[in-house]
Amino acid sequence: MAKAAGTHTKKVRRRVSKKSGKTQFDKYDLYHKAVQSAENDVVFITNTYKELKKKAPRIFREDFCGTFALSTEWIKLNPKNLAIGVDLDPEPIAYGKSHYLSKMRPDQQKRMKVIEGNVMDPSLEKADIIAAMNFSYFCFKQRFLLKNYFANAYKTLNKDGIFLVDVFGGSQCYDAIEDRIKHKDFTYYWDQTNFDPISNEALFHIHFRVNGKKIERVFTYDWRLWSITEIREIMHEVGFSKSHVYWEGTAKDGSGDGNFTRVDHGEACESWIAYVVAEK
Ligand SMILES: C[S@@+](CC[C@H](N)C(=O)[O-])C[C@H]1O[C@@H](n2cnc3c(N)ncnc32)[C@H](O)[C@@H]1O
């Protein structure tokens, strides 16, 4: 969510009102431009599967899919790829259908399935890869809930499947700060309102400034901050045979460079992002 400045750069399409010349307020489009890097993420995900399993993955399930931007990129990556998106909320699903799915070719649309449902559902369709991105599983604040979710991911993975989650941390994530990143047509704010060191719960918000007006709390995240160690322990407890950590490299200016490599040890820094990948 709080992808560090420079973590991923991508071209952005302007969404400008024909009448006023002003940028329209479209929260999912702004979110997409500010925090998502779906085109890069799917390349990393497919390469990681190939590296671990020595074969190509086909079925990708995006848990907590929201507007399922990642799934649509998965479909575009290979004509044999299939994707399943799962989210409880009909609003981002409807946005994804009208803004991404409808713009894909009919043969691509046929390979995409979107489910309005719960990631805890044991009857979800099986996949080669299950991904929970942008830290969505941080919504599970109790250990048994996170364990139940990981157990369901394990159960609904194909043999040879991998389960992939992203995670962030660093000393800065405990500070009450507001981070600001200026984009061409808008400003993105990452507001760390509160962190409770007793419960490890944190309250974060995304605000946007568009056309000179700051729109507060467009997205709110009420999370527990899980550590890589806790995540890996729970993955192994539910049956995963191995887990790996992919750590982001550092650019010259000290920010993340968008390249993730498998490591055994990280480095202490103010803000970091990593992937934890578990093998069935
Ligand atoms: C932070 S958004 C993530 C969107 C997207 N994955 C991304 O990469 O940006 C979290 C999403 O998780 C969904 N969600 C929360 N709990 C869920 C559950 N138990 N089952 C399915 N979706 C859930 C919410 O509706 C919301 O759309």
The ligand as a Gaussian input file, in Angstrom:
#p B3LYP/6-31G(d) Opt

LIG

0 1
 C       -6.500000      -3.173000       0.333000
 S       -7.772000      -3.763000      -0.724000
 C       -6.726000      -4.638000      -1.827000
 C       -7.007000      -4.491000      -3.268000
 C       -6.034000      -5.211000      -4.179000
 N       -5.709000      -6.557000      -3.723000
 C       -4.747000      -4.459000      -4.383000
 O       -3.727000      -5.083000      -4.628000
 O       -4.684000      -3.280000      -4.342000
 C       -8.474000      -5.008000       0.293000
 C       -9.671000      -5.712000      -0.292000
 O       -9.923000      -6.873000       0.489000
 C      -11.324000      -7.114000       0.494000
 N      -11.613000      -8.053000       1.593000
 C      -11.486000      -7.840000       2.937000
 N      -11.778000      -8.965000       3.637000
 C      -12.075000      -9.928000       2.710000
 C      -12.436000     -11.298000       2.803000
 N      -12.529000     -11.933000       3.985000
 N      -12.677000     -11.974000       1.647000
 C      -12.581000     -11.357000       0.452000
 N      -12.234000     -10.048000       0.308000
 C      -11.987000      -9.343000       1.424000
 C      -11.929000      -5.743000       0.601000
 O      -13.262000      -5.728000       0.121000
 C      -10.958000      -4.915000      -0.280000
 O      -11.438000      -4.786000      -1.593000

